[in-house]
């Protein structure tokens, strides 16, 4: 998968597996939150705020060796932050109109986009096996789209736009880790801090603020919603860390292919849930007629 990698094998494997697991879990968690709380921009803002505060206090208390905020480094990572937030924002918006299996299928186009971007940014040409595998994945996405009877133009547009932005920020993260020597935690910290002004502008421009906060406080009275929300905040930190780590120690292409494998797992899990639900419906309680 990684045609230009000389990182430690065990670290590379750990990064890839942990990112795949975190990414698969995050799709279902975000969907669960958005079903009860549709303010996606506010949710993203909360996730970035919690990430920035956690890393800051972790550094102050000595739990992490991440370096402090540096303006020159921030300038270099500004585009990474903009592309990252655009990707997540469009992905969250797409989940409102696209079902999870179709969303996962569309995101499988990311390896093809990364492959093309890598070619034009001077990474070189990957092996024939890698190229053919990525092209087969893209062909599968087109076939799946043709069979989607619940086609939603808005949802599809948001998902394809998300693919573009995801490609751009992964390529930039790989470049930043290689050239600037930044760790995944440091990239996470800068990404979160730089994201906040952009996200605050978005929640005001889209009209979410301040109603989104009052809705959030009202929803938080429900213990089940509060648990899902807290889980979403924690998993966003885990997901970002593993994603940046995988991109730095492996490559942008490896990260996207892990995302495809994650999609296979998510689809299989959805299939199992559907089968269990169907069996429960068929084998439901049978009422006996009274004489």
BADREN-462103 format. One line per field, with one value per atom (N, C-alpha, C): residue number from 1; residue in three letters; atom name; x, y, z. Coordinates in steps of 0.2 Angstrom, whole numbers, plus 5000, padded with zeros to 4 digits. Example, Ala and Ser with C-alpha at 12.3 -4.5 7.8 and 13.67 -1.06 7.14 Angstrom:
k = [1 1 1 2 2 2]
r = [ALA ALA ALA SER SER SER]
a = [N CA C N CA C]
px = [5066 5062 5066 5064 5068 5064]
py = [4972 4978 4984 4989 4995 5000]
pz = [5039 5039 5039 5035 5036 5039]
This chain:
k = [1 1 1 2 2 2 3 3 3 4 4 4 5 5 5 6 6 6 7 7 7 8 8 8 9 9 9 10 10 10 11 11 11 12 12 12 13 13 13 14 14 14 15 15 15 16 16 16 17 17 17 18 18 18 19 19 19 20 20 20 21 21 21 22 22 22 23 23 23 24 24 24 25 25 25 26 26 26 27 27 27 28 28 28 29 29 29 30 30 30 31 31 31 32 32 32 33 33 33 34 34 34 35 35 35 36 36 36 37 37 37 38 38 38 39 39 39 40 40 40 41 41 41 42 42 42 43 43 43 44 44 44 45 45 45 46 46 46 47 47 47 48 48 48 49 49 49 50 50 50 51 51 51 52 52 52 53 53 53 54 54 54 55 55 55 56 56 56 57 57 57 58 58 58 59 59 59 60 60 60 61 61 61 62 62 62 63 63 63 64 64 64 65 65 65 66 66 66 67 67 67 68 68 68 69 69 69 70 70 70 71 71 71 72 72 72 73 73 73 74 74 74 75 75 75 76 76 76 77 77 77 78 78 78 79 79 79 80 80 80 81 81 81 82 82 82 83 83 83 84 84 84 85 85 85 86 86 86 87 87 87 88 88 88 89 89 89 90 90 90 91 91 91 92 92 92 93 93 93 94 94 94 95 95 95 96 96 96 97 97 97 98 98 98 99 99 99 100 100 100 101 101 101 102 102 102 103 103 103 104 104 104 105 105 105 106 106 106 107 107 107 108 108 108 109 109 109 110 110 110 111 111 111 112 112 112 113 113 113 114 114 114 115 115 115 116 116 116 117 117 117 118 118 118 119 119 119 120 120 120 121 121 121 122 122 122 123 123 123 124 124 124 125 125 125 126 126 126 127 127 127 128 128 128 129 129 129 130 130 130 131 131 131 132 132 132 133 133 133 134 134 134 135 135 135 136 136 136 137 137 137 138 138 138 139 139 139 140 140 140 141 141 141 142 142 142 143 143 143 144 144 144 145 145 145 146 146 146 147 147 147 148 148 148 149 149 149 150 150 150 151 151 151 152 152 152 153 153 153 154 154 154 155 155 155 156 156 156 157 157 157 158 158 158 159 159 159 160 160 160 161 161 161 162 162 162 163 163 163 164 164 164 165 165 165 166 166 166 167 167 167 168 168 168 169 169 169 170 170 170 171 171 171 172 172 172 173 173 173 174 174 174 175 175 175 176 176 176 177 177 177 178 178 178 179 179 179 180 180 180 181 181 181 182 182 182 183 183 183 184 184 184 185 185 185 186 186 186 187 187 187 188 188 188 189 189 189 190 190 190 191 191 191 192 192 192 193 193 193 194 194 194 195 195 195 196 196 196 197 197 197 198 198 198 199 199 199 200 200 200 201 201 201 202 202 202 203 203 203 204 204 204 205 205 205 206 206 206 207 207 207 208 208 208 209 209 209 210 210 210 211 211 211 212 212 212 213 213 213 214 214 214 215 215 215 216 216 216 217 217 217 218 218 218 219 219 219 220 220 220 221 221 221 222 222 222 223 223 223 224 224 224 225 225 225 226 226 226 227 227 227 228 228 228 229 229 229 230 230 230 231 231 231 232 232 232 233 233 233 234 234 234 235 235 235 236 236 236 237 237 237 238 238 238 239 239 239 240 240 240 241 241 241 242 242 242 243 243 243 244 244 244 245 245 245 246 246 246 247 247 247 248 248 248 249 249 249 250 250 250 251 251 251 252 252 252 253 253 253 254 254 254 255 255 255 256 256 256 257 257 257 258 258 258 259 259 259 260 260 260 261 261 261 262 262 262 263 263 263 264 264 264 265 265 265 266 266 266 267 267 267 268 268 268 269 269 269 270 270 270 271 271 271 272 272 272 273 273 273 274 274 274 275 275 275 276 276 276 277 277 277 278 278 278 279 279 279 280 280 280 281 281 281 282 282 282 283 283 283 284 284 284 285 285 285 286 286 286 287 287 287 288 288 288 289 289 289 290 290 290 291 291 291]
r = [UNK UNK UNK UNK UNK UNK UNK UNK UNK UNK UNK UNK UNK UNK UNK UNK UNK UNK UNK UNK UNK UNK UNK UNK UNK UNK UNK UNK UNK UNK UNK UNK UNK UNK UNK UNK UNK UNK UNK UNK UNK UNK UNK UNK UNK UNK UNK UNK UNK UNK UNK UNK UNK UNK UNK UNK UNK UNK UNK UNK UNK UNK UNK UNK UNK UNK UNK UNK UNK UNK UNK UNK UNK UNK UNK UNK UNK UNK UNK UNK UNK UNK UNK UNK UNK UNK UNK UNK UNK UNK UNK UNK UNK UNK UNK UNK UNK UNK UNK UNK UNK UNK UNK UNK UNK UNK UNK UNK UNK UNK UNK UNK UNK UNK UNK UNK UNK UNK UNK UNK UNK UNK UNK UNK UNK UNK UNK UNK UNK UNK UNK UNK UNK UNK UNK UNK UNK UNK UNK UNK UNK UNK UNK UNK UNK UNK UNK UNK UNK UNK UNK UNK UNK UNK UNK UNK UNK UNK UNK UNK UNK UNK UNK UNK UNK UNK UNK UNK UNK UNK UNK UNK UNK UNK UNK UNK UNK UNK UNK UNK UNK UNK UNK UNK UNK UNK UNK UNK UNK UNK UNK UNK UNK UNK UNK UNK UNK UNK UNK UNK UNK UNK UNK UNK UNK UNK UNK UNK UNK UNK UNK UNK UNK UNK UNK UNK UNK UNK UNK UNK UNK UNK UNK UNK UNK UNK UNK UNK UNK UNK UNK UNK UNK UNK UNK UNK UNK UNK UNK UNK UNK UNK UNK UNK UNK UNK UNK UNK UNK UNK UNK UNK UNK UNK UNK UNK UNK UNK UNK UNK UNK UNK UNK UNK UNK UNK UNK UNK UNK UNK UNK UNK UNK UNK UNK UNK UNK UNK UNK UNK UNK UNK UNK UNK UNK UNK UNK UNK UNK UNK UNK UNK UNK UNK UNK UNK UNK UNK UNK UNK UNK UNK UNK UNK UNK UNK UNK UNK UNK UNK UNK UNK UNK UNK UNK UNK UNK UNK UNK UNK UNK UNK UNK UNK UNK UNK UNK UNK UNK UNK UNK UNK UNK UNK UNK UNK UNK UNK UNK UNK UNK UNK UNK UNK UNK UNK UNK UNK UNK UNK UNK UNK UNK UNK UNK UNK UNK UNK UNK UNK UNK UNK UNK UNK UNK UNK UNK UNK UNK UNK UNK UNK UNK UNK UNK UNK UNK UNK UNK UNK UNK UNK UNK UNK UNK UNK UNK UNK UNK UNK UNK UNK UNK UNK UNK UNK UNK UNK UNK UNK UNK UNK UNK UNK UNK UNK UNK UNK UNK UNK UNK UNK UNK UNK UNK UNK UNK UNK UNK UNK UNK UNK UNK UNK UNK UNK UNK UNK UNK UNK UNK UNK UNK UNK UNK UNK UNK UNK UNK UNK UNK UNK UNK UNK UNK UNK UNK UNK UNK UNK UNK UNK UNK UNK UNK UNK UNK UNK UNK UNK UNK UNK UNK UNK UNK UNK UNK UNK UNK UNK UNK UNK UNK UNK UNK UNK UNK UNK UNK UNK UNK UNK UNK UNK UNK UNK UNK UNK UNK UNK UNK UNK UNK UNK UNK UNK UNK UNK UNK UNK UNK UNK UNK UNK UNK UNK UNK UNK UNK UNK UNK UNK UNK UNK UNK UNK UNK UNK UNK UNK UNK UNK UNK UNK UNK UNK UNK UNK UNK UNK UNK UNK UNK UNK UNK UNK UNK UNK UNK UNK UNK UNK UNK UNK UNK UNK UNK UNK UNK UNK UNK UNK UNK UNK UNK UNK UNK UNK UNK UNK UNK UNK UNK UNK UNK UNK UNK UNK UNK UNK UNK UNK UNK UNK UNK UNK UNK UNK UNK UNK UNK UNK UNK UNK UNK UNK UNK UNK UNK UNK UNK UNK UNK UNK UNK UNK UNK UNK UNK UNK UNK UNK UNK UNK UNK UNK UNK UNK UNK UNK UNK UNK UNK UNK UNK UNK UNK UNK UNK UNK UNK UNK UNK UNK UNK UNK UNK UNK UNK UNK UNK UNK UNK UNK UNK UNK UNK UNK UNK UNK UNK UNK UNK UNK UNK UNK UNK UNK UNK UNK UNK UNK UNK UNK UNK UNK UNK UNK UNK UNK UNK UNK UNK UNK UNK UNK UNK UNK UNK UNK UNK UNK UNK UNK UNK UNK UNK UNK UNK UNK UNK UNK UNK UNK UNK UNK UNK UNK UNK UNK UNK UNK UNK UNK UNK UNK UNK UNK UNK UNK UNK UNK UNK UNK UNK UNK UNK UNK UNK UNK UNK UNK UNK UNK UNK UNK UNK UNK UNK UNK UNK UNK UNK UNK UNK UNK UNK UNK UNK UNK UNK UNK UNK UNK UNK UNK UNK UNK UNK UNK UNK UNK UNK UNK UNK UNK UNK UNK UNK UNK UNK UNK UNK UNK UNK UNK UNK UNK UNK UNK UNK UNK UNK UNK UNK UNK UNK UNK UNK UNK UNK UNK UNK UNK UNK UNK UNK UNK UNK UNK UNK UNK UNK UNK UNK UNK UNK UNK UNK UNK UNK UNK UNK UNK UNK UNK UNK UNK UNK UNK UNK UNK UNK UNK UNK UNK UNK UNK UNK UNK UNK UNK UNK UNK UNK UNK UNK UNK UNK UNK UNK UNK UNK UNK UNK UNK UNK UNK UNK UNK UNK UNK UNK UNK UNK UNK UNK UNK UNK UNK UNK UNK UNK UNK UNK UNK UNK UNK UNK UNK UNK UNK UNK UNK UNK UNK UNK UNK UNK UNK UNK UNK UNK UNK UNK UNK UNK UNK UNK UNK UNK UNK UNK]
a = [N CA C N CA C N CA C N CA C N CA C N CA C N CA C N CA C N CA C N CA C N CA C N CA C N CA C N CA C N CA C N CA C N CA C N CA C N CA C N CA C N CA C N CA C N CA C N CA C N CA C N CA C N CA C N CA C N CA C N CA C N CA C N CA C N CA C N CA C N CA C N CA C N CA C N CA C N CA C N CA C N CA C N CA C N CA C N CA C N CA C N CA C N CA C N CA C N CA C N CA C N CA C N CA C N CA C N CA C N CA C N CA C N CA C N CA C N CA C N CA C N CA C N CA C N CA C N CA C N CA C N CA C N CA C N CA C N CA C N CA C N CA C N CA C N CA C N CA C N CA C N CA C N CA C N CA C N CA C N CA C N CA C N CA C N CA C N CA C N CA C N CA C N CA C N CA C N CA C N CA C N CA C N CA C N CA C N CA C N CA C N CA C N CA C N CA C N CA C N CA C N CA C N CA C N CA C N CA C N CA C N CA C N CA C N CA C N CA C N CA C N CA C N CA C N CA C N CA C N CA C N CA C N CA C N CA C N CA C N CA C N CA C N CA C N CA C N CA C N CA C N CA C N CA C N CA C N CA C N CA C N CA C N CA C N CA C N CA C N CA C N CA C N CA C N CA C N CA C N CA C N CA C N CA C N CA C N CA C N CA C N CA C N CA C N CA C N CA C N CA C N CA C N CA C N CA C N CA C N CA C N CA C N CA C N CA C N CA C N CA C N CA C N CA C N CA C N CA C N CA C N CA C N CA C N CA C N CA C N CA C N CA C N CA C N CA C N CA C N CA C N CA C N CA C N CA C N CA C N CA C N CA C N CA C N CA C N CA C N CA C N CA C N CA C N CA C N CA C N CA C N CA C N CA C N CA C N CA C N CA C N CA C N CA C N CA C N CA C N CA C N CA C N CA C N CA C N CA C N CA C N CA C N CA C N CA C N CA C N CA C N CA C N CA C N CA C N CA C N CA C N CA C N CA C N CA C N CA C N CA C N CA C N CA C N CA C N CA C N CA C N CA C N CA C N CA C N CA C N CA C N CA C N CA C N CA C N CA C N CA C N CA C N CA C N CA C N CA C N CA C N CA C N CA C N CA C N CA C N CA C N CA C N CA C N CA C N CA C N CA C N CA C N CA C N CA C N CA C N CA C N CA C N CA C N CA C N CA C N CA C N CA C N CA C N CA C N CA C N CA C N CA C N CA C N CA C N CA C N CA C N CA C N CA C N CA C N CA C N CA C N CA C N CA C N CA C N CA C N CA C N CA C N CA C N CA C N CA C N CA C N CA C N CA C N CA C N CA C N CA C N CA C]
px = [5004 5000 5004 5010 5014 5020 5020 5025 5032 5031 5037 5037 5039 5039 5045 5048 5054 5053 5047 5045 5045 5045 5046 5040 5041 5035 5029 5031 5026 5022 5026 5022 5018 5020 5016 5009 5010 5004 5000 5002 4998 4994 4998 4994 4989 4990 4985 4979 4980 4974 4970 4974 4970 4966 4969 4965 4959 4960 4954 4948 4950 4945 4942 4946 4943 4938 4940 4937 4930 4930 4924 4919 4921 4917 4914 4918 4916 4911 4910 4905 4898 4898 4891 4890 4895 4894 4892 4895 4892 4885 4884 4877 4872 4874 4869 4868 4873 4873 4868 4870 4866 4859 4857 4850 4846 4850 4846 4848 4854 4856 4859 4855 4857 4862 4864 4869 4876 4878 4884 4890 4889 4895 4897 4891 4893 4896 4894 4897 4904 4906 4913 4917 4914 4917 4919 4914 4915 4921 4921 4926 4933 4934 4940 4942 4937 4939 4941 4938 4940 4947 4948 4955 4960 4959 4964 4966 4960 4961 4965 4963 4966 4973 4975 4982 4986 4983 4986 4988 4983 4984 4988 4988 4992 5000 5001 5008 5010 5005 5007 5009 5005 5006 5011 5014 5020 5018 5012 5009 5011 5013 5015 5021 5025 5031 5030 5024 5022 5025 5028 5030 5024 5026 5021 5019 5014 5012 5017 5018 5023 5020 5020 5017 5019 5026 5028 5025 5025 5022 5015 5011 5004 5003 5007 5006 5007 5012 5013 5007 5003 4998 4991 4991 4984 4980 4983 4979 4977 4981 4979 4973 4973 4967 4961 4961 4956 4953 4957 4955 4952 4955 4953 4945 4944 4938 4933 4935 4930 4928 4933 4931 4926 4928 4923 4916 4916 4910 4906 4909 4905 4903 4907 4906 4899 4899 4894 4887 4888 4882 4879 4884 4882 4878 4880 4876 4869 4867 4860 4856 4859 4855 4857 4863 4865 4866 4863 4864 4871 4872 4879 4883 4880 4883 4885 4881 4882 4888 4887 4892 4899 4900 4906 4908 4904 4906 4909 4906 4908 4915 4916 4923 4928 4926 4931 4934 4932 4935 4942 4942 4948 4955 4956 4962 4964 4959 4960 4962 4959 4961 4968 4969 4976 4981 4980 4984 4986 4981 4981 4985 4983 4987 4994 4996 5003 5007 5004 5007 5009 5004 5005 5010 5010 5015 5022 5023 5030 5032 5027 5028 5030 5029 5031 5025 5026 5021 5021 5015 5015 5015 5016 5016 5010 5010 5004 4999 5001 4996 4992 4996 4992 4987 4990 4985 4979 4980 4974 4969 4972 4968 4963 4967 4963 4958 4959 4955 4949 4950 4944 4940 4943 4939 4934 4937 4933 4927 4929 4924 4918 4920 4914 4910 4913 4909 4904 4906 4901 4896 4897 4892 4887 4890 4885 4881 4884 4880 4874 4875 4870 4864 4865 4860 4857 4859 4856 4849 4844 4837 4835 4839 4837 4842 4843 4848 4846 4851 4850 4855 4854 4859 4863 4859 4863 4868 4866 4870 4876 4875 4880 4885 4883 4887 4892 4889 4892 4898 4896 4901 4907 4905 4911 4915 4912 4916 4921 4918 4922 4928 4927 4933 4938 4936 4942 4946 4942 4946 4950 4947 4951 4957 4957 4963 4968 4966 4971 4974 4970 4973 4978 4976 4981 4987 4987 4993 4998 4994 4998 5001 4997 4999 5005 5005 5011 5017 5016 5022 5024 5020 5022 5025 5023 5027 5034 5034 5041 5046 5043 5048 5049 5044 5044 5045 5045 5046 5041 5035 5030 5027 5025 5022 5015 5011 5004 5000 5003 5000 5000 5006 5007 5003 5002 4998 4991 4989 4982 4981 4986 4985 4984 4989 4988 4982 4980 4974 4968 4967 4962 4962 4967 4968 4966 4969 4968 4960 4957 4950 4945 4946 4941 4939 4943 4940 4936 4938 4935 4928 4928 4922 4917 4919 4915 4912 4915 4912 4907 4908 4903 4897 4897 4891 4887 4890 4887 4884 4888 4886 4880 4880 4875 4868 4869 4863 4862 4867 4867 4867 4872 4873 4868 4865 4866 4861 4856 4851 4854 4859 4862 4864 4867 4869 4863 4857 4851 4848 4849 4846 4851 4857 4862 4861 4860 4858 4852 4847 4841 4842 4845 4846 4851 4855 4860 4856 4850 4846 4844 4845 4844 4851 4851 4857 4860 4856 4858 4861 4858 4861 4868 4868 4875 4880 4879 4884 4886 4882 4884 4888 4886 4890 4897 4897 4904 4908 4905 4909 4911 4907 4909 4915 4915 4921 4927 4927 4933 4935 4930 4932 4935 4933 4936 4943 4945 4952 4956 4953 4957 4957 4952 4952 4957 4957 4962 4969 4971 4977 4980 4975 4977 4978 4974 4974 4980 4982 4988 4994 4994 5000 5000 4995 4995 4998 4996 4998 5006 5008 5015 5020 5018 5023 5022 5016 5015 5015 5009 5008 5000 4999 4992 4988 4991 4988 4986 4991 4990 4984 4983 4978 4971 4971 4965 4963 4968 4966 4964 4967 4964 4957 4955 4948 4944 4946 4942 4941 4946 4945 4940 4941 4936 4929 4928 4921 4919 4923 4921 4918 4922 4920 4913 4912 4906 4900 4901 4896 4894 4899 4897 4894 4895 4892 4885 4884 4877 4873 4876 4872 4870 4875 4873 4867 4868 4862 4856 4856 4849 4847 4851 4849 4846 4849 4846 4840 4839 4832 4827 4829 4824 4822 4826 4825 4820 4822 4818 4811 4810 4803 4799 4803 4800 4798 4802 4801 4799 4795 4792 4787 4784 4779 4773 4771 4765 4759 4754 4748 4743 4742 4737 4730 4726 4719 4716 4712 4708 4702 4700 4694 4688]
py = [4994 5000 5006 5006 5012 5011 5015 5014 5018 5022 5026 5026 5021 5021 5017 5020 5017 5017 5018 5018 5011 5011 5005 5001 4995 4990 4990 4989 4988 4994 5000 5006 5008 5006 5007 5003 4996 4992 4994 4996 4999 5005 5010 5016 5014 5010 5008 5005 5000 4996 5000 5004 5009 5014 5017 5021 5018 5012 5009 5008 5005 5004 5011 5016 5022 5025 5025 5028 5024 5017 5014 5015 5016 5018 5025 5029 5036 5038 5034 5034 5033 5028 5026 5031 5033 5038 5045 5047 5054 5053 5048 5047 5046 5043 5043 5050 5054 5061 5065 5065 5069 5067 5061 5059 5063 5065 5068 5076 5077 5084 5086 5089 5090 5096 5100 5105 5103 5101 5097 5102 5109 5113 5114 5115 5116 5109 5104 5097 5097 5099 5099 5104 5110 5115 5112 5109 5106 5101 5097 5092 5095 5100 5104 5107 5110 5114 5109 5103 5099 5096 5095 5092 5097 5103 5109 5109 5109 5110 5104 5098 5092 5092 5093 5093 5099 5105 5110 5109 5106 5105 5099 5094 5088 5090 5095 5098 5102 5106 5110 5105 5100 5095 5090 5090 5086 5079 5078 5071 5070 5076 5075 5080 5078 5082 5086 5087 5092 5099 5102 5109 5114 5120 5125 5128 5132 5136 5140 5139 5143 5146 5153 5156 5154 5153 5151 5144 5139 5133 5133 5138 5139 5141 5145 5148 5142 5138 5132 5127 5127 5122 5125 5131 5134 5131 5129 5125 5119 5115 5109 5109 5114 5115 5117 5121 5123 5117 5113 5107 5102 5101 5096 5098 5104 5106 5106 5108 5108 5100 5096 5089 5086 5087 5085 5088 5095 5098 5096 5094 5092 5084 5081 5074 5073 5078 5078 5080 5085 5087 5082 5078 5072 5067 5066 5060 5062 5068 5070 5068 5067 5065 5058 5055 5049 5044 5038 5033 5030 5027 5025 5021 5016 5012 5016 5020 5024 5029 5032 5037 5033 5027 5024 5022 5020 5019 5025 5031 5037 5039 5038 5039 5035 5029 5025 5027 5033 5036 5040 5041 5045 5042 5035 5033 5035 5035 5037 5044 5048 5055 5056 5053 5053 5051 5046 5043 5048 5051 5057 5063 5065 5070 5069 5063 5061 5061 5059 5059 5066 5071 5078 5082 5079 5083 5080 5075 5073 5067 5063 5057 5052 5052 5046 5042 5037 5033 5026 5024 5018 5012 5006 5000 4999 4994 4993 4989 4985 4982 4987 4992 4997 5001 5003 5007 5003 4996 4992 4991 4991 4990 4996 5002 5008 5009 5007 5008 5003 4997 4993 4995 4998 5001 5007 5011 5017 5014 5009 5005 5003 5000 4997 5003 5009 5014 5017 5017 5019 5014 5007 5002 5003 5004 5005 5011 5017 5023 5022 5018 5016 5013 5009 5005 5008 5014 5018 5021 5018 5021 5027 5028 5034 5039 5041 5046 5053 5056 5063 5067 5072 5076 5080 5083 5087 5082 5076 5072 5070 5068 5066 5071 5077 5083 5084 5084 5085 5080 5073 5068 5068 5070 5071 5077 5082 5088 5086 5082 5079 5075 5071 5067 5072 5077 5082 5085 5087 5091 5086 5080 5074 5073 5072 5071 5077 5083 5089 5089 5088 5088 5083 5077 5071 5072 5074 5075 5081 5086 5091 5088 5084 5081 5077 5073 5069 5073 5078 5083 5086 5089 5092 5087 5081 5076 5075 5074 5073 5079 5085 5090 5094 5095 5099 5095 5088 5084 5085 5086 5087 5080 5080 5073 5074 5068 5068 5072 5072 5076 5084 5086 5093 5095 5091 5093 5093 5088 5089 5095 5097 5104 5110 5110 5116 5116 5110 5109 5111 5110 5111 5119 5122 5129 5133 5131 5135 5134 5129 5127 5132 5133 5137 5143 5148 5154 5153 5148 5146 5143 5139 5135 5140 5145 5150 5154 5156 5160 5156 5149 5145 5144 5143 5142 5148 5154 5160 5162 5160 5162 5157 5151 5146 5147 5151 5152 5147 5143 5138 5141 5146 5150 5155 5157 5153 5148 5147 5142 5135 5133 5127 5125 5131 5130 5128 5132 5131 5124 5122 5115 5110 5111 5106 5106 5111 5111 5107 5108 5105 5097 5095 5088 5085 5089 5086 5083 5085 5083 5075 5073 5066 5062 5057 5054 5050 5047 5043 5048 5054 5058 5061 5062 5065 5060 5053 5048 5048 5048 5048 5054 5060 5066 5066 5063 5063 5058 5052 5047 5050 5054 5058 5062 5066 5070 5066 5061 5057 5053 5051 5047 5052 5058 5063 5064 5064 5064 5058 5052 5046 5045 5047 5047 5051 5058 5062 5060 5058 5056 5050 5045 5039 5040 5045 5047 5050 5055 5059 5055 5050 5045 5041 5038 5034 5037 5043 5047 5049 5050 5052 5046 5041 5035 5030 5031 5027 5032 5034 5038 5040 5045 5047 5042 5038 5033 5027 5025 5020 5022 5028 5030 5029 5031 5031 5024 5019 5012 5009 5011 5008 5011 5017 5019 5015 5012 5008 5001 4999 4992 4993 4999 5001 5001 5003 5004 4997 4992 4985 4982 4984 4982 4985 4991 4995 4992 4991 4988 4981 4977 4970 4971 4976 4977 4979 4983 4985 4979 4975 4969 4965 4964 4959 4962 4969 4972 4972 4972 4972 4965 4960 4953 4951 4954 4953 4956 4962 4966 4962 4959 4956 4949 4946 4939 4941 4946 4948 4950 4953 4955 4949 4944 4938 4933 4933 4928 4932 4937 4941 4937 4940 4936 4934 4928 4925 4925 4928 4928 4923 4919 4913 4916 4913 4915 4912 4915 4912 4909 4904 4900 4904]
pz = [5000 5000 5000 5004 5004 5000 4995 4990 4991 4997 4999 5006 5009 5017 5019 5024 5027 5035 5037 5044 5048 5054 5058 5057 5055 5053 5058 5065 5070 5071 5071 5072 5066 5060 5054 5054 5057 5057 5063 5068 5074 5072 5068 5066 5061 5057 5052 5055 5059 5062 5067 5071 5076 5072 5067 5063 5060 5057 5054 5059 5065 5071 5073 5074 5076 5071 5065 5059 5058 5059 5058 5064 5070 5076 5075 5072 5072 5067 5062 5057 5061 5065 5068 5074 5077 5083 5081 5075 5072 5070 5067 5064 5070 5075 5081 5084 5084 5087 5083 5076 5071 5071 5072 5072 5078 5083 5089 5089 5086 5086 5079 5075 5068 5067 5072 5072 5071 5065 5063 5064 5063 5063 5071 5075 5082 5085 5083 5085 5083 5077 5075 5079 5081 5085 5092 5095 5102 5101 5096 5096 5095 5091 5091 5097 5100 5107 5112 5113 5118 5116 5110 5108 5109 5108 5109 5117 5121 5128 5131 5129 5132 5130 5124 5122 5126 5127 5130 5137 5141 5148 5149 5144 5144 5144 5139 5139 5145 5148 5154 5160 5160 5166 5165 5159 5157 5155 5153 5150 5143 5139 5132 5131 5126 5125 5119 5117 5111 5113 5107 5108 5108 5111 5112 5105 5105 5099 5096 5090 5086 5080 5079 5074 5067 5066 5059 5058 5062 5061 5060 5063 5062 5055 5052 5046 5041 5042 5037 5037 5043 5044 5043 5041 5040 5035 5029 5024 5026 5030 5033 5037 5041 5045 5041 5036 5032 5028 5025 5021 5026 5032 5037 5039 5041 5043 5037 5031 5026 5024 5025 5024 5029 5035 5041 5040 5039 5038 5032 5027 5021 5022 5026 5027 5032 5037 5042 5038 5034 5030 5025 5023 5018 5022 5028 5032 5033 5032 5033 5027 5021 5015 5012 5014 5012 5017 5016 5021 5022 5027 5029 5024 5021 5016 5010 5008 5002 5003 5009 5011 5011 5014 5014 5007 5003 4996 4992 4993 4990 4993 4999 5002 5000 4997 4994 4988 4985 4980 4982 4988 4991 4989 4989 4987 4980 4975 4968 4968 4972 4972 4975 4980 4983 4978 4974 4969 4964 4961 4956 4959 4965 4968 4970 4972 4973 4967 4961 4955 4953 4954 4951 4956 4963 4967 4968 4963 4963 4967 4970 4974 4970 4963 4959 4957 4953 4951 4955 4958 4962 4958 4961 4957 4953 4948 4944 4948 4953 4958 4962 4964 4968 4964 4958 4954 4952 4950 4948 4954 4960 4965 4967 4966 4967 4962 4956 4950 4951 4953 4955 4960 4965 4971 4968 4964 4961 4956 4953 4948 4953 4958 4963 4966 4967 4969 4964 4958 4952 4952 4952 4952 4958 4964 4969 4969 4966 4965 4960 4955 4950 4953 4958 4962 4968 4969 4975 4973 4975 4973 4977 4983 4987 4986 4979 4977 4980 4983 4986 4983 4979 4975 4980 4985 4990 4994 4996 5000 4996 4989 4985 4984 4983 4982 4988 4994 5000 5001 4999 5000 4995 4989 4984 4986 4988 4990 4996 5000 5006 5004 4999 4996 4994 4990 4988 4993 4998 5004 5008 5009 5013 5009 5002 4998 5000 4999 5000 5007 5012 5019 5020 5018 5019 5016 5010 5006 5010 5012 5016 5023 5026 5032 5031 5026 5025 5023 5020 5018 5024 5029 5035 5040 5040 5045 5042 5036 5033 5033 5031 5030 5037 5041 5047 5053 5053 5059 5064 5062 5067 5069 5076 5078 5077 5077 5076 5081 5087 5093 5091 5089 5087 5081 5076 5071 5073 5077 5080 5084 5088 5092 5087 5083 5078 5074 5072 5068 5072 5078 5082 5084 5086 5087 5081 5075 5069 5067 5069 5066 5070 5076 5080 5077 5075 5072 5066 5061 5055 5057 5062 5064 5067 5071 5075 5069 5064 5059 5055 5054 5051 5055 5061 5065 5066 5065 5065 5058 5053 5046 5044 5046 5044 5049 5054 5058 5064 5065 5070 5077 5077 5084 5084 5090 5097 5098 5093 5095 5096 5093 5093 5101 5104 5111 5116 5114 5119 5117 5111 5109 5113 5113 5116 5123 5127 5134 5135 5131 5132 5131 5126 5124 5129 5133 5138 5144 5144 5150 5149 5143 5142 5143 5147 5149 5143 5139 5133 5128 5127 5122 5125 5131 5134 5134 5135 5134 5127 5122 5115 5113 5116 5114 5117 5123 5126 5122 5120 5116 5110 5107 5101 5102 5107 5108 5110 5113 5115 5108 5104 5098 5093 5093 5088 5089 5096 5098 5096 5097 5095 5088 5084 5077 5074 5076 5073 5075 5081 5082 5078 5077 5074 5066 5064 5057 5055 5059 5058 5059 5064 5065 5059 5056 5051 5044 5043 5037 5038 5044 5045 5044 5048 5048 5042 5038 5032 5026 5024 5018 5018 5014 5013 5009 5005 5001 5006 5010 5015 5019 5022 5026 5022 5016 5012 5011 5010 5009 5015 5021 5027 5028 5026 5026 5022 5016 5012 5016 5019 5023 5028 5032 5037 5034 5028 5025 5024 5022 5022 5028 5034 5040 5042 5041 5043 5039 5032 5028 5031 5033 5036 5042 5046 5053 5052 5047 5045 5043 5039 5036 5042 5047 5053 5057 5058 5061 5058 5051 5047 5048 5048 5048 5055 5060 5067 5068 5065 5065 5061 5056 5051 5055 5058 5061 5067 5071 5077 5075 5069 5066 5064 5061 5058 5064 5069 5074 5080 5079 5085 5088 5094 5098 5094 5094 5091 5096 5094 5098 5096 5102 5101 5102 5097 5098 5104 5107 5113 5111 5114 5112 5115]
